[in-house]
Amino acid sequence: MGALNAQAMHTQPVLTQNSGDAKPAPPVRQQPKRILGVMPNFRAVSAGSVPPPPTPKQAFRIATQNSFDYSSFVFVGLTSMIAEGEDAHPKLGKGVPGFWAYSWRGFADKVDGNYWVIFAMPSVLHEDERYYSRGHGRILGRALYASSRVLITPNYQRHNTFNASELLGRGIAQGISISYYPSSDRTASSLATKYGYAIMRDAATNTFREFWPDIAAHLPHRKP
């Protein structure tokens, strides 16, 4: 009986997250674990799915997957090359030493942010930091919904609440980064810029997650 009840929790329609009368998504609209076979999508929940609230262990696993997936190293490498080429932080240097200086700091930023936003803060505040896709409706409405998830998230009781895990978690991560960036980058303006970029990046990622199954459905011979 317990197993049947658990299965029912996973199959009933989701009625939270302002999703209206959401129905389970057809297979072609399911959220994949990876987008294009590269981008990790472990935080996404398919439209209509209602998994139970994540345990701290599950949240820790998702944070770890997002932090140490092979694609994370590729992403950090690319952004570090761009930052080194643009001389974003002159005191970090140029060439191979400069690339290394950018790389380990970029990786530290990513890992620190993931564990604060996905694991630590949600476990304390009882918030669910997974992305619940809507999967239907007008494009503008879905885009607004997806981008607003950095401000709104469900708690363990499945009620929408202020997303303190995202906003405080990113702030804590930025505060920690002061310790390993040059003193010239520790100004309030620099921190605010990095903080704003992190929040906007998460909003953009959610929006891409929302529409990826629709995009993939129109690509020839490609599954989401």
Buried (B, 14 or more C-beta within 10 A) or exposed (E): EEEEEEEEEEEEBBEBBBBEEBEBBEEEBBBBEEBBEEBBBBBBBBBBBBBEBBEEEBBBBBBBBBBBBEBBEEBBBEBBEEBBEEEEBEEBBEEEEBBBBBBEBBBBBBBBBBBBBBBBBBBEBEBBBBBBBBBBBEEEEBBEBBBBBBEBBBBBEBEEBEBBBBBBBBBBBBEBBEEEBEEEBEEEEBBEEBBEEBBEEBBEBBBBBBBBBBEBEEEEEEEB
